[in-house]
Amino acid sequence: LVALEIGCGRGAGAGLIMEEYGPSWVYAMDLDIRMLKCGKDYLASRKKKGISLSAGDACYLPVKTGSMDVVFDFGALHHVVDWRASLAEIARVLKSGGLFFIEEFYPALYQNFITRHLLVHPTEDRFSGPDLKQAMGDVKLNLKETLESKWLGILGVAVKG
């Protein structure tokens, strides 16, 4: 089992993936070099083997087509300006039948009066549940299980068809 995490930050998700799923390797990517440096220290202190941290753009994943068994998104996609391109890339790198675990937030949660002054997020072309589900279907990421709140976001598992 080979896994990819987009928007890995300091590596907490990659560590969780390794502990819970036991893949042979976790490729963890983020655009923020500072977070990757934090991740190197964070994971080293926990002696995590089989995890590589690297700089990578979720819209141009430096991964071979059909090479991933599973892709994880722990709240990264809503930070991506061209989130549709990112979904297409996720679908491209997944093997047929591969899984996409998604945890995402909707604008009502992060663009409200308080959070929009505390956190930086793109403001144009943001997705809600219907938009996200449609875009996932367009790239053959078929949602199988979901837990969703239209005000907060979605947890889901999709299978690449």
C-alpha positions as CSV (number, residue, x, y, z in Angstrom):
1,L,0.0,0.0,0.0
2,V,1.4,3.4,-1.1
3,A,-0.2,6.6,0.2
4,L,0.0,10.2,-0.7
5,E,-1.1,13.1,1.6
6,I,-1.6,16.5,0.0
7,G,-1.1,19.6,2.2
8,C,0.8,17.6,4.9
9,G,1.9,20.6,7.0
10,R,4.1,19.4,9.8
11,G,3.5,15.8,9.2
12,A,0.9,14.9,11.8
13,G,-1.4,13.4,9.2
14,A,1.4,11.4,7.6
15,G,2.2,10.0,11.1
16,L,-1.4,9.1,11.6
17,I,-1.6,7.4,8.2
18,M,1.5,5.3,9.0
19,E,0.2,4.3,12.4
20,E,-3.4,3.5,11.4
21,Y,-3.0,2.0,7.9
22,G,0.6,0.7,7.9
23,P,1.4,1.5,4.2
24,S,4.8,0.6,2.9
25,W,5.4,4.3,2.2
26,V,3.7,7.7,2.7
27,Y,4.6,10.5,0.4
28,A,3.6,13.7,2.2
29,M,3.6,17.0,0.2
30,D,3.1,20.6,1.0
31,L,3.9,23.9,-0.7
32,D,5.0,25.6,2.5
33,I,8.7,24.9,3.0
34,R,8.6,26.2,6.6
35,M,6.0,23.6,7.5
36,L,8.0,20.8,5.9
37,K,11.0,21.8,8.0
38,C,8.8,21.6,11.1
39,G,7.6,18.2,9.8
40,K,11.1,16.9,9.6
41,D,11.7,17.6,13.3
42,Y,8.2,16.4,14.3
43,L,8.5,13.1,12.5
44,A,12.1,12.5,13.5
45,S,11.2,12.9,17.2
46,R,8.7,10.1,16.7
47,K,11.1,7.9,14.7
48,K,8.7,7.6,11.8
49,K,10.1,5.4,9.1
50,G,8.6,5.2,5.6
51,I,7.5,8.8,5.3
52,S,9.0,11.2,2.9
53,L,8.2,14.9,3.1
54,S,8.6,17.0,0.0
55,A,7.5,20.2,-1.6
56,G,4.7,19.7,-4.0
57,D,1.8,21.5,-5.6
58,A,-1.6,19.7,-5.3
59,C,-2.4,21.0,-8.9
60,Y,0.8,19.4,-10.3
61,L,1.6,16.3,-8.3
62,P,5.1,15.0,-9.0
63,V,3.8,11.4,-9.0
64,K,3.4,8.8,-11.7
65,T,-0.1,8.3,-13.1
66,G,-1.9,5.4,-11.4
67,S,0.8,4.9,-8.8
68,M,-1.0,5.6,-5.5
69,D,-3.3,3.2,-3.7
70,V,-4.7,5.9,-1.5
71,V,-4.7,9.7,-1.3
72,F,-5.5,11.7,1.9
73,D,-6.7,15.3,2.2
74,F,-7.0,16.5,5.8
75,G,-8.4,20.0,5.0
76,A,-5.9,21.0,2.3
77,L,-8.1,21.3,-0.8
78,H,-10.0,24.4,0.4
79,H,-6.6,26.2,0.5
80,V,-6.0,25.4,-3.2
81,V,-7.0,28.2,-5.6
82,D,-7.6,25.8,-8.5
83,W,-9.2,23.0,-6.4
84,R,-10.7,21.4,-9.5
85,A,-7.2,20.9,-11.0
86,S,-6.2,19.4,-7.7
87,L,-9.0,16.9,-7.8
88,A,-8.1,16.0,-11.4
89,E,-4.5,15.4,-10.2
90,I,-5.6,13.2,-7.3
91,A,-7.7,11.1,-9.7
92,R,-4.7,10.9,-12.1
93,V,-2.3,9.5,-9.5
94,L,-4.7,7.1,-8.0
95,K,-4.9,3.5,-9.2
96,S,-8.2,2.3,-10.5
97,G,-10.1,1.3,-7.4
98,G,-7.9,3.5,-5.3
99,L,-9.3,5.4,-2.3
100,F,-9.5,9.1,-1.7
101,F,-10.1,10.1,2.0
102,I,-11.3,13.6,2.2
103,E,-11.9,15.9,5.1
104,E,-12.8,19.3,3.9
105,F,-14.3,22.6,5.2
106,Y,-16.9,24.7,3.5
107,P,-16.8,28.5,3.2
108,A,-19.4,29.1,5.9
109,L,-16.8,27.8,8.4
110,Y,-13.7,29.6,7.2
111,Q,-15.1,32.8,5.6
112,N,-17.2,34.0,8.5
113,F,-16.7,37.3,10.2
114,I,-14.2,36.0,12.8
115,T,-12.1,33.5,10.8
116,R,-11.7,35.5,7.7
117,H,-9.7,38.0,9.8
118,L,-7.6,35.3,11.4
119,L,-6.9,32.9,8.6
120,V,-5.9,33.3,5.0
121,H,-7.9,31.4,2.4
122,P,-8.7,32.0,-1.3
123,T,-12.0,33.9,-1.7
124,E,-13.0,33.2,-5.3
125,D,-14.6,30.0,-6.6
126,R,-14.9,28.2,-3.3
127,F,-16.8,24.9,-3.1
128,S,-19.8,23.9,-1.2
129,G,-21.1,20.3,-1.0
130,P,-22.8,20.2,-4.3
131,D,-19.9,21.8,-6.2
132,L,-17.4,19.5,-4.6
133,K,-19.4,16.4,-5.2
134,Q,-20.0,17.3,-8.9
135,A,-16.3,18.0,-9.5
136,M,-15.3,14.7,-7.8
137,G,-17.8,12.9,-10.0
138,D,-16.4,14.6,-13.1
139,V,-13.0,13.1,-12.5
140,K,-14.4,9.7,-11.5
141,L,-13.9,10.0,-7.8
142,N,-17.1,8.3,-6.6
143,L,-18.1,9.1,-3.1
144,K,-19.1,6.0,-1.2
145,E,-19.3,7.1,2.4
146,T,-19.9,10.6,3.8
147,L,-20.6,12.5,6.9
148,E,-21.5,16.1,6.0
149,S,-22.8,19.3,7.4
150,K,-23.6,22.0,4.9
151,W,-22.3,24.6,7.3
152,L,-19.1,22.9,8.3
153,G,-17.8,20.5,5.7
154,I,-17.5,16.9,4.7
155,L,-15.7,13.7,5.7
156,G,-15.8,11.1,3.0
157,V,-14.3,8.2,1.2
158,A,-14.3,8.1,-2.6
159,V,-13.2,5.3,-5.0
160,K,-11.6,6.0,-8.3
161,G,-13.8,4.5,-11.0
